[in-house]
């Protein structure tokens, strides 16, 4: 309960959002593509699929250490396949309406997806494109490295420690923690809820945004 209260009604300079699993749900589409890839390369699907979420495709491919595999080419194939398959991609409940209430200069998306894929999925789910979006191409080290969150804060002109980060996946949580920001976890998109000391939200149905006179923003439970 203390974690819940620590992020609600607290002033922040900006909100930073992971994309997949946090503002939209693309798990079914992603797992369709990665299952095809895993079967092609003899990778055990059941143990492999839980490891793909929140991670750049090239990092996932490299982690398999498959002999003779061109990781960049495989990641490019994955990305194009995911761009072509957006069936079943939906917003997390009320995410688009929630984002529309935020000042445009005070929120960003930080995703492990390439930009073209991120825009395709956001369009499919009805999620607005933010003024600042950090994608796979923008960082040399993906999550759990905090570089993406630090870059987003810098582009917004704020300190990352003054931001609230919205996440859902283990690697993203590690990245947010390493960035030194407060954190709230979206729990609705995974079958097995993460054990976390951080504040949690099922969706955006019961939260609102307050903008203070000094321009800081607060997450309110409505």
Number of C-alpha atoms within 10 A of each C-alpha: 9 9 15 16 12 14 20 17 15 14 19 23 23 29 26 25 23 27 28 27 24 26 29 24 23 27 17 12 18 21 18 14 17 19 17 12 17 17 11 9 12 9 15 11 15 10 8 15 16 9 14 18 21 24 20 21 25 20 17 17 21 15 11 14 10 13 6 6 13 12 19 14 12 15 19 14 15 20 23 13 17 23 17 12 17 20 12 13 21 21 24 24 18 16 20 18 15 17 22 12 12 18 15 15 15 22 24 26 24 30 26 28 24 19 17 12 20 25 17 16 26 23 16 17 21 16 23 14 15 15 13 19 23 26 22 22 14 18 15 9 15 25 25 20 19 22 20 27 29 23 19 26 25 12 16 19 13 16 19 26 18 17 26 26 29 26 28 28 26 19 20 27 24 15 23 31 17 15 21 18 18 21 25 24 25 24 19 18 20 13 7 8 13 14 7 12 13 16 19 21 17 14 19 20 15 13 14 17 18 16 16 11 7 8 14 16 23 22 18 15 15 9
